Amino acid sequence: MAAAHHDHHEGQRVSRRRLIAGIGSVGLAGLLAACGRDSGSVTTSTGETVSPQATTAKDLTALFADANTCRLTADTTQGPYYFDADKIRSDIREDRAGTRLRLAIRVQDSEKCGPLSNAVVEIWHCDAAGLYSGAEAQSSGGGGAPGGAPPSGVPGGAPPSGAPGGARPGSPPAGGGAPGGGNGELADLTPTDDKRYLRGAQVTNADGIVEFTTVWPGWYRGRTVHVHAMVHIGTDRVLTTQLMFDEALNSKVFAAQPYAAHTGRDTFNDNDNIYDASMLLKVTEDGDGHLGVINFGVDADRDGQ
């Protein structure tokens, strides 16, 4: 889509659900609690009472036509690098270089096919070099990980300390990531560094939509290009899934720096052990970057439908 001008300072505005005051002192736990009760207010660490209020930059509902349906979205592994980053924000780039990517996600009730407001959506992904914040040593193959090719789906070799014994980080749970599966059978990671780039959370507005500004993800051995996403309703994790990209677009983006400096990609959509066509984003041009949109069909009442 054409865009004569894009606000590159959008992340400096009050992000995701606008907190009337004190957004920096409200963490994810407080936000989940506020969204899970009727009053919708939360007390910050400074003693202020604030109310979460979902916002998006503009009306995006028209962009979701044909961007998948409201059928139940496939649940798949959260991977080895998830943890509560405590970052309530829409612009998650920090200092990471790369092609700008706007993500718009609409959360819908998979049975009623209507929008779900006040749901919390988290995303996280690697940078152009394949590194995850909070786990740079593990995702680079450091931290005592053996050299050589990692097993399929396992970034960087050895699993992080949070992975249960015998589990294969990056591998789908039993059932192959079919709708209604678990959250990946992996424990949440205990971060091993203080970086938090390319992680953030937002709350859906009345149309069930959240927006993020990030960079096009890079890649690491054993996995295709992807973004992780998790949906919370109240304190429940109701969906853990991944977002994928058309390979023609991946090739175009990776021809430029900083991606071109990272060579030797070994896994693509057609040989990834988690990829499913239903995870593909609908991507259009957006000024100097891209806009990707997708619908999430969520089992809000946890009845398997």
Secondary structure by P-SEA (a helix, b strand, c coil): cccccccccccccccccccccccccccaaaaaaaaaccccccccccbbbbbbbbbccccccccccccccccccbbbbccccccccccccccccccccccbbbbbbbbcccccccccccbbbbbbbbcccccccccccccccccccccccccccccccccccccccccccccccccccccccccccccccccccccccccbbbbbccccbbbbbbcccccccccccbbbbbbbccccccccbbbbbcaaaaaaaacccccccccccccccccccccccccccccccccccbbbbbbbbcccccccc
